[in-house]
């Protein structure tokens, strides 16, 4: 019964309408094809212009001695904004009103914003990092909550990348870095180096202090214009603990630490200063 009704409706269709449709079909298909081709051309030109504009902005900021992290952050924002403009320009080629697109995107963005509050927090964190500069690209930082640490290599719009000493890459959300405590180990030009060494109670205390003083004064990394001290830190159960406190350039901290520890062991051995170690006396 339904098939008969469909056939009846088709018989009532004006043949002129069908004829006009097929006459206009090639023109409409050609028009659509031209729009698609022009859209691809516009896309290619737009991508080239976006890359060129980003490059010009990056170079301008670099010539202005802008912070590397700021350059990366601005570049990320420009990339998103310019490609959004390009997408709306291509949509307008198909008769889609740009104002309508903006209104729809705005409504969807508001709804989507509640679902991705973490992402928005990361963006806000990136802005705070850019403005307050608790660290910059090249700094060595420790994120205190989870103890992630490494050299900052990138500050992007939503995340910051660290490169660890054992050649790993850590990606941290900007919101985490902005809302938690963080230690910057390389912000200052100098860093204090504290070392402790144990000697036996039978060792010559003054001689041991003189050896440590000589090592500190002769090391090229130690800042002799700063307070350099050798002192008795503690009288423990089996040893007297001597301390060394000095200032070294931040970039030489670990090399200076390892070098001085090795030098102390060698000099103590030469001077006959005993370094105690755990032992057990057995009486038969």
Backbone torsions as a table, in degrees:
resi	resn	phi	psi	omega
1	UNK	NA	-43.3	179.0
2	UNK	-63.9	-38.9	179.4
3	UNK	-61.3	-38.9	179.4
4	UNK	-64.9	-37.7	179.2
5	UNK	-66.0	-39.6	178.5
6	UNK	-63.4	-44.7	-179.8
7	UNK	-62.3	-37.8	179.9
8	UNK	-65.4	-40.1	179.5
9	UNK	-66.8	-39.0	178.8
10	UNK	-64.1	-34.0	-180.0
11	UNK	-69.2	-26.0	-178.9
12	UNK	-85.0	-6.9	-179.5
13	UNK	-70.7	137.2	-180.0
14	UNK	-68.6	120.5	179.7
15	UNK	-58.7	-26.7	179.3
16	UNK	-65.9	-33.8	179.6
17	UNK	-66.4	-44.9	180.0
18	UNK	-63.6	-42.3	-179.8
19	UNK	-63.7	-40.7	179.3
20	UNK	-65.7	-36.9	179.8
21	UNK	-62.0	-47.6	-178.1
22	UNK	-70.4	-27.3	176.6
23	UNK	-70.2	-38.4	-178.5
24	UNK	-82.3	-14.4	-175.4
25	UNK	-59.4	-47.9	179.1
26	UNK	-59.7	-40.7	-179.1
27	UNK	-65.3	-42.9	179.0
28	UNK	-65.7	-40.2	179.1
29	UNK	-65.0	-40.8	178.0
30	UNK	-64.4	-40.8	179.3
31	UNK	-63.2	-43.0	178.1
32	UNK	-65.2	-41.2	178.9
33	UNK	-62.2	-40.8	178.7
34	UNK	-64.0	-38.7	178.4
35	UNK	-64.5	-40.5	179.3
36	UNK	-64.4	-45.4	179.5
37	UNK	-62.0	-45.8	179.6
38	UNK	-63.8	-32.9	178.4
39	UNK	-66.5	-41.3	177.6
40	UNK	-65.9	-39.1	176.9
41	UNK	-63.9	-44.4	178.4
42	UNK	-61.9	-38.7	178.6
43	UNK	-62.8	-45.5	179.8
44	UNK	-63.2	-45.8	179.2
45	UNK	-64.9	-40.7	-179.5
46	UNK	-62.2	-43.2	179.1
47	UNK	-61.2	-42.4	178.6
48	UNK	-63.3	-42.0	179.8
49	UNK	-66.6	-39.4	178.8
50	UNK	-62.1	-46.0	179.4
51	UNK	-63.4	-40.7	180.0
52	UNK	-64.7	-44.5	-178.9
53	UNK	-64.2	-42.7	178.3
54	UNK	-62.2	-39.4	179.8
55	UNK	-64.7	-42.7	179.5
56	UNK	-63.1	-43.3	-179.9
57	UNK	-64.8	-43.1	179.0
58	UNK	-59.8	-46.0	-179.2
59	UNK	-65.4	-38.4	179.1
60	UNK	-63.6	-41.9	179.4
61	UNK	-68.6	-36.6	178.3
62	UNK	-67.3	-38.6	177.2
63	UNK	-66.2	-28.1	178.4
64	UNK	-84.7	8.0	-179.8
65	UNK	59.1	36.2	176.4
66	UNK	-69.8	151.1	178.4
67	UNK	-60.2	141.8	-178.1
68	UNK	-61.1	-37.9	177.4
69	UNK	-63.5	-38.6	177.6
70	UNK	-65.0	-39.8	178.2
71	UNK	-61.0	-45.9	-179.6
72	UNK	-64.5	-40.4	-178.6
73	UNK	-66.8	-47.7	179.5
74	UNK	-62.3	-38.6	179.3
75	UNK	-62.8	-40.4	178.5
76	UNK	-64.0	-43.3	178.9
77	UNK	-64.3	-43.7	178.9
78	UNK	-60.8	-41.6	-178.2
79	UNK	-59.3	-47.6	-179.3
80	UNK	-65.5	-45.9	-176.7
81	UNK	-65.1	-44.9	-176.3
82	UNK	-68.7	-38.0	178.0
83	UNK	-70.1	-29.9	175.0
84	UNK	-66.0	-42.8	177.1
85	UNK	-62.1	-42.0	179.3
86	UNK	-62.4	-41.4	179.5
87	UNK	-63.4	-40.5	178.5
88	UNK	-67.8	-35.4	178.2
89	UNK	-65.2	-39.7	178.5
90	UNK	-69.4	-39.5	179.2
91	UNK	-61.8	-35.6	179.8
92	UNK	-65.8	-22.8	177.8
93	UNK	-66.8	-21.6	179.9
94	UNK	-101.9	18.2	175.6
95	UNK	82.8	11.7	179.0
96	UNK	-86.3	125.2	-177.9
97	UNK	-69.6	126.9	-178.5
98	UNK	-62.6	-37.3	179.5
99	UNK	-63.2	-39.1	177.9
100	UNK	-65.5	-40.2	178.8
101	UNK	-62.1	-44.3	180.0
102	UNK	-61.9	-42.1	179.9
103	UNK	-64.0	-44.3	179.3
104	UNK	-65.7	-45.0	179.6
105	UNK	-62.2	-39.0	178.4
106	UNK	-63.1	-43.2	178.9
107	UNK	-65.1	-45.5	177.8
108	UNK	-64.4	-37.4	-179.5
109	UNK	-63.7	-37.5	178.5
110	UNK	-65.6	-43.3	178.1
111	UNK	-66.7	-43.2	-178.4
112	UNK	-66.9	-29.5	-177.9
113	UNK	-62.4	-37.3	178.7
114	UNK	-67.8	-27.8	-178.5
115	UNK	-83.0	-19.1	-176.8
116	UNK	-125.6	48.7	-179.4
117	UNK	-60.7	-33.4	178.8
118	UNK	-62.2	-40.5	179.3
119	UNK	-65.2	-41.7	177.7
120	UNK	-65.5	-36.1	176.8
121	UNK	-64.6	-36.5	177.6
122	UNK	-66.7	-38.5	176.9
123	UNK	-64.5	-45.5	177.9
124	UNK	-62.0	-38.7	177.0
125	UNK	-62.6	-38.6	177.6
126	UNK	-63.8	-39.1	177.7
127	UNK	-64.3	-42.8	179.8
128	UNK	-64.1	-41.7	178.3
129	UNK	-62.3	-39.8	-179.9
130	UNK	-66.1	-39.3	-176.4
131	UNK	-80.3	-45.4	-174.3
132	UNK	-85.8	-22.6	177.8
133	UNK	52.1	57.1	172.5
134	UNK	-67.3	-21.3	173.6
135	UNK	-155.4	161.0	177.6
136	UNK	-130.6	169.9	177.5
137	UNK	-59.9	129.3	-178.0
138	UNK	105.4	-15.6	178.4
139	UNK	-76.8	151.0	174.0
140	UNK	-102.1	117.2	-175.3
141	UNK	-123.4	158.3	173.7
142	UNK	-124.4	120.8	175.2
143	UNK	-82.2	111.7	-165.6
144	UNK	-67.9	-29.0	-175.2
145	UNK	-67.6	-52.4	-177.5
146	UNK	-107.0	3.9	177.1
147	UNK	61.4	30.5	171.7
148	UNK	-77.8	135.7	-178.3
149	UNK	-145.8	156.1	178.5
150	UNK	161.0	-178.4	179.3
151	UNK	-86.4	130.8	179.0
152	UNK	-70.7	120.6	179.2
153	UNK	-108.1	-27.5	-179.7
154	UNK	-147.3	142.2	170.0
155	UNK	-122.8	99.4	-176.8
156	UNK	-96.9	-176.7	-173.6
157	UNK	-67.2	-32.3	-178.1
158	UNK	-117.8	-17.0	-174.1
159	UNK	-147.4	163.8	176.5
160	UNK	-123.1	138.2	-177.4
161	UNK	-106.7	132.6	176.8
162	UNK	-114.0	145.6	175.4
163	UNK	-114.2	115.6	-174.8
164	UNK	-81.5	168.3	-179.9
165	UNK	-67.5	-24.8	177.9
166	UNK	-98.3	27.1	171.0
167	UNK	66.2	39.0	172.4
168	UNK	-107.3	157.6	178.0
169	UNK	-114.2	122.8	178.8
170	UNK	-111.7	128.2	178.2
171	UNK	-107.8	117.1	-178.0
172	UNK	-113.1	133.7	174.8
173	UNK	-63.1	139.5	179.9
174	UNK	-62.4	-31.6	178.2
175	UNK	-62.4	-37.8	178.6
176	UNK	-64.9	-43.9	-179.1
177	UNK	-68.9	-33.8	-177.7
178	UNK	-77.3	-27.2	-174.0
179	UNK	-100.7	-7.0	-178.7
180	UNK	-120.8	163.1	178.8
181	UNK	-71.0	150.8	-175.6
182	UNK	-149.2	140.4	-179.8
183	UNK	-108.5	125.6	177.4
184	UNK	-103.3	110.3	-174.7
185	UNK	-84.6	-14.7	-174.5
186	UNK	-118.7	12.1	-178.7
187	UNK	-66.5	-39.6	-179.8
188	UNK	-92.1	153.7	-177.2
189	UNK	-73.6	-26.7	-178.5
190	UNK	-123.2	153.4	-179.1
191	UNK	-137.2	139.8	-178.7
192	UNK	-79.3	135.5	179.4
193	UNK	-114.6	117.9	177.9
194	UNK	-113.0	126.8	178.8
195	UNK	-128.9	146.8	178.3
196	UNK	-130.3	139.3	-179.0
197	UNK	-135.7	137.6	178.8
198	UNK	-100.3	136.1	174.1
199	UNK	-125.8	157.2	-178.5
200	UNK	-72.2	161.3	179.0
201	UNK	-69.2	-20.6	179.1
202	UNK	-82.5	-12.7	-177.2
203	UNK	-73.8	157.1	178.4
204	UNK	-76.7	108.3	-174.9
205	UNK	-62.7	-47.0	-177.9
206	UNK	-64.1	-38.0	178.9
207	UNK	-65.1	-42.0	179.7
208	UNK	-63.6	-41.3	178.2
209	UNK	-65.4	-36.4	178.9
210	UNK	-66.2	-38.1	178.3
211	UNK	-63.6	-45.4	179.4
212	UNK	-64.1	-39.5	178.8
213	UNK	-63.4	-41.4	179.6
214	UNK	-64.5	-41.7	-179.8
215	UNK	-63.4	-44.8	-179.1
216	UNK	-65.2	-40.5	-178.1
217	UNK	-71.9	-25.0	-177.7
218	UNK	-93.5	-12.2	-178.6
219	UNK	-76.2	133.8	-173.9
220	UNK	-74.0	-17.5	-178.6
221	UNK	-86.5	-21.9	-175.6
222	UNK	-72.9	130.9	177.7
223	UNK	-81.5	103.7	-175.2
224	UNK	-76.6	-14.8	176.6
225	UNK	-83.0	-8.7	175.0
226	UNK	-95.9	174.9	-178.4
227	UNK	-72.6	112.6	174.8
228	UNK	-113.4	124.4	-174.3
229	UNK	-135.4	145.7	169.8
230	UNK	-121.6	130.5	-171.4
231	UNK	-151.9	162.7	173.6
232	UNK	-85.9	115.5	-175.4
233	UNK	-88.4	-36.6	-175.5
234	UNK	-164.0	147.8	170.5
235	UNK	-105.0	96.2	-175.8
236	UNK	-85.2	-175.3	-176.0
237	UNK	-63.8	-44.7	-174.0
238	UNK	-117.6	2.7	-175.3
239	UNK	-156.6	159.3	171.1
240	UNK	-101.5	124.6	-175.3
241	UNK	-97.9	120.6	177.0
242	UNK	-100.1	145.1	179.9
243	UNK	-118.7	148.8	172.3
244	UNK	-123.0	130.1	177.4
245	UNK	-127.4	123.6	-176.2
246	UNK	-151.2	168.0	177.5
247	UNK	-116.1	135.0	-179.6
248	UNK	-133.1	158.8	174.6
249	UNK	-58.9	140.1	-175.7
250	UNK	-56.8	-40.3	-178.6
251	UNK	-70.6	-14.7	-178.9
252	UNK	-107.7	9.4	-172.0
253	UNK	-56.1	-55.4	-173.9
254	UNK	-69.9	-39.3	177.3
255	UNK	-61.4	-43.4	179.1
256	UNK	-64.5	-42.0	179.9
257	UNK	-60.1	-51.6	-178.3
258	UNK	-64.4	-40.7	-177.9
259	UNK	-65.6	-43.3	-177.1
260	UNK	-69.8	-39.8	177.9
261	UNK	-60.3	-43.4	178.2
262	UNK	-65.9	-41.2	-179.1
263	UNK	-64.2	-38.4	178.6
264	UNK	-62.6	-43.8	179.3
265	UNK	-61.3	-45.0	-178.8
266	UNK	-65.5	-43.5	-178.6
267	UNK	-69.3	-37.5	176.3
268	UNK	-63.0	-40.5	178.1
269	UNK	-64.0	-42.6	179.2
270	UNK	-63.6	-37.1	-177.2
271	UNK	-86.1	-1.8	179.6
272	UNK	71.5	27.0	178.8
273	UNK	-90.5	119.9	-173.8
274	UNK	-80.0	131.3	173.2
275	UNK	-101.0	113.8	-174.6
276	UNK	-69.2	156.0	176.6
277	UNK	-143.9	155.9	-177.7
278	UNK	-59.9	134.0	178.3
279	UNK	-149.9	160.7	-179.2
280	UNK	-124.9	127.1	177.3
281	UNK	-93.0	125.4	180.0
282	UNK	-110.8	121.2	179.8
283	UNK	-104.9	123.7	179.8
284	UNK	-100.4	NA	NA
